[in-house]
Amino acid sequence: MRLVKHLLESKRDIHAIGPDQPVLAAIQMMADKFVGALLVMRGEELLGIVSERDYSRKVILKGRSSSDTPVRDIMTANLITVAPGDTVHRCMRLVTDKHIRHLPVVENGKVIGVLSIGDLVKAVIDDQAEQLEQMQRYISG
């Protein structure tokens, strides 16, 4: 089973925004970077995460202004994080049980990456395809 650190080898971009930035800036950055969430950071300090879902539920549905509402007002602050040594299986369990889509990866108190549920699903599919191929070679050999 692959570990988080293996998935991060091909994925190093960390997209973040400051807590005092307007939500509109966060939405624009998500659109520009083709991502569904941004980490909310003050320097190296991880404060939270803001997603398109936060925007739709906490700004649009409440009639708030995207340009006047700071990111800190809609971000999720109680984050679940993982470490580079965690397994993909553990991460899948977390996103399933906690109904979340993004997992910041933290090592020694520093953010080193972010995994999405899509990254995890791809890893599971790749692992299963490899196992199937090995079984087919074993049976054929």
C-alpha positions in Angstrom: 0.0 0.0 0.0 1.3 3.4 -1.0 2.0 6.1 1.5 1.1 9.8 1.4 4.7 10.7 0.7 4.6 8.6 -2.5 1.5 10.6 -3.8 3.3 13.9 -3.0 6.2 13.0 -5.3 4.2 14.0 -8.3 2.1 16.7 -6.5 3.9 19.6 -4.8 1.7 22.6 -5.5 0.3 24.2 -2.4 -2.3 26.8 -3.1 -3.0 29.1 -0.2 -4.7 32.4 0.6 -4.5 34.7 3.6 -7.4 34.9 6.1 -8.0 38.6 5.6 -8.3 38.3 1.8 -11.8 38.7 0.4 -13.7 35.6 -0.6 -13.8 36.9 -4.1 -10.0 36.6 -4.3 -10.2 33.0 -3.1 -12.8 32.0 -5.7 -10.8 33.7 -8.4 -7.6 31.8 -7.3 -9.5 28.5 -7.3 -10.8 29.2 -10.8 -7.3 30.2 -12.0 -5.6 27.2 -10.5 -8.4 24.7 -11.3 -8.7 23.6 -7.7 -11.7 23.2 -5.4 -10.1 24.4 -2.2 -7.3 26.6 -0.8 -5.4 26.4 2.4 -5.8 29.4 4.6 -2.4 30.4 5.9 -0.7 33.2 7.7 2.9 32.8 6.6 3.8 29.2 7.4 0.9 28.8 9.8 -2.0 26.7 8.7 -5.2 28.3 9.9 -7.9 26.5 7.9 -9.2 25.6 4.5 -11.8 27.3 2.2 -13.6 25.4 -0.5 -16.1 26.1 -3.2 -18.6 24.3 -1.0 -17.9 26.9 1.8 -18.5 29.7 -0.7 -21.8 28.3 -1.9 -23.1 27.5 1.6 -21.7 30.4 3.6 -21.8 33.3 1.1 -24.2 32.7 -1.8 -27.0 31.1 0.2 -26.7 33.6 3.0 -26.7 36.6 0.7 -23.3 37.8 1.7 -20.9 39.9 -0.4 -18.0 38.0 -1.9 -15.9 41.2 -2.0 -16.7 42.3 1.5 -16.5 38.9 3.3 -13.0 37.8 4.5 -11.9 34.3 4.0 -11.6 33.7 7.7 -15.4 34.1 8.1 -16.2 31.1 5.9 -13.1 28.9 6.3 -13.2 25.5 8.1 -10.8 25.9 11.0 -10.9 22.5 12.6 -8.8 20.7 10.1 -8.0 17.1 9.8 -4.4 16.6 8.6 -2.3 13.7 7.6 1.4 12.9 7.7 3.8 11.7 4.9 3.9 8.2 6.5 0.2 7.7 6.6 -1.3 5.1 4.2 -3.6 5.9 1.3 -6.1 3.5 3.0 -6.1 5.6 6.2 -6.6 8.8 4.1 -9.5 7.2 2.3 -11.1 6.2 5.6 -10.7 9.8 6.9 -12.3 11.4 3.8 -15.1 8.9 3.9 -15.9 9.0 7.6 -15.5 12.8 8.0 -17.2 13.7 4.6 -14.2 15.9 3.5 -12.5 16.3 0.2 -9.1 17.6 1.0 -6.3 16.6 3.4 -3.5 18.9 4.2 -0.2 17.0 4.7 1.8 18.3 7.6 5.3 17.2 8.7 7.0 18.7 11.7 4.4 21.4 11.9 4.9 22.5 8.3 2.5 22.1 5.4 4.2 20.1 2.7 1.2 19.3 0.4 -2.5 18.7 0.0 -4.3 15.6 -1.2 -7.7 15.6 -2.7 -10.2 12.8 -2.7 -9.4 12.5 -6.5 -5.7 11.9 -5.7 -6.7 9.1 -3.3 -9.2 7.4 -5.6 -6.6 7.5 -8.4 -4.0 5.9 -6.1 -6.4 3.1 -5.1 -7.4 2.4 -8.7 -3.7 2.3 -9.8 -2.8 -0.1 -6.9 -5.7 -2.4 -7.8 -4.7 -2.4 -11.5 -1.2 -3.3 -10.5 -2.4 -6.1 -8.2 -4.7 -7.5 -11.0 -1.8 -7.4 -13.5 0.5 -9.3 -11.0 -2.3 -11.9 -10.5 -2.8 -12.4 -14.2 1.0 -12.9 -14.7 1.1 -15.3 -11.9 -1.8 -17.4 -13.3 -0.4 -17.2 -16.8 3.2 -18.0 -15.8 
